[in-house]
Amino acid sequence: MTYTRRDTFLPFTRPMIGQEEIDEFIDSVNSGWITTGPKSAKFEEELVRYNGVKHCLAMNSATTAQEIMLQVLGLQPGDEVITTPMTWVSTLSTVALQGGVPVLADIDPKTLNIDPARIEEMITPRTKGIIPVHLTGLPAPMEAIWKIAERHGLWVIEDAAQAMGAHYNGNKIGSDPRSVMSVFSFHPNKNMTTGEGGAIVLHDDRFVDRIKRLRFHGIDKDAWKRFAKDGSPHTEVMEPGRKANFMDIQAALGLHQIKKLDGFNARRGVLFHRYLELLKGIEGLVLPWAGDAIHGHCFHLFVLRIQPEIVGMDRDAFVQALKDENIGTGIHYRPAHIHAFYREYYAKHPEALPKDGLPHSEWSGDRLMSLPLWPGLTEEDQDQVVAAIKQVLARR
Ligand SMILES: Cc1ncc(COP(=O)(O)O)c(C=O)c1O
């Protein structure tokens, strides 16, 4: 078949906003109430129901949600938290902002998720918790992680930013009470979006009021109730808090996105498996694992690793060559410890890295790229991505 270059640029992702979201958004704007209010409360109820948890607290981002979780768990300066370098840096930065030390354990190269076998060796008397990340929407091996946490008296919080709708052992990610809390992101790249946004889900009643307070100025009541007819006009600031509340105009999108999420994820799954089929057997490409009955993928990202030693071109050159063919890709992620700040940080905290380094994270981090994947991607788009990959490889 002759190859034809796409004449328009294909982005690696795109949010799926329909007329229902637009109508609901306009309804919020016309109602005169656009910030935290009844739609935000309804959105939280929908997330409680969807995720099979007792509580959900939505806010402006998963990053702020993670900061607040660490604060309510009482993380103190010098406390250590074990996590993975294969994540967005906020997983580490929220620990560092609190004065804690993000300690890194290497990944399993098959899944790109933290390798439980590498966690225990990083535990010290200062370790307080573990933050596994469900990278690409593929659940981390939670059973092994919970066992380690239990053995050492550690808490577990799940960075489920990429994992709305993923399952672990038949249950929704974030629903198992062995993790004290989990966090989702609704950034526009995610499987469902509210523009920006994030949410903490949990079962434990003890943390709820403090999280609510910390997301809104340290005030003890929901702001919107203050202005309701039967509300009190007085506020009481109990401690310094953030301005991290979730707005009704965000909920307007989220209320419809959550209804569509299972359909979105099913379509992502079809496209993910189709990529596997179309790219099968191409030398020099390492294809992602699609999960199994235990690890129920939500197909957030299709992460391909390209082996320069076989294809004769490094990842960045490959990404550029695809861009020249009008195909967009993403990089999820450069390992966190490679970033300028963390290079310096770990030079000062060598005890926070494994003695033998993070070879699997670095190997994958140098080679990975995310191919276009969102529910609206057509099979024709996908065929063009694959044809462009083959074209670039044939040209080397
Ligand atoms: C694994 C992971 N953790 C945390 C975040 C932060 O989410 P947010 O952008 O909502 O703060 C992201 C976002 O990309 C992520 O992918």
The ligand as an ORCA input file, in Angstrom:
! r2SCAN-3c Opt
* xyz 0 1
  C       0.187      9.972     37.794
  C      -0.275     11.377     38.006
  N      -0.328     11.869     39.256
  C      -0.769     13.115     39.504
  C      -1.166     13.952     38.478
  C      -1.611     15.347     38.800
  O      -2.940     15.599     38.426
  P      -3.481     17.094     38.311
  O      -3.026     17.641     37.008
  O      -4.989     16.957     38.375
  O      -2.967     17.846     39.474
  C      -1.126     13.481     37.167
  C      -1.520     14.349     36.045
  O      -1.054     14.245     34.939
  C      -0.672     12.164     36.927
  O      -0.628     11.664     35.673
*
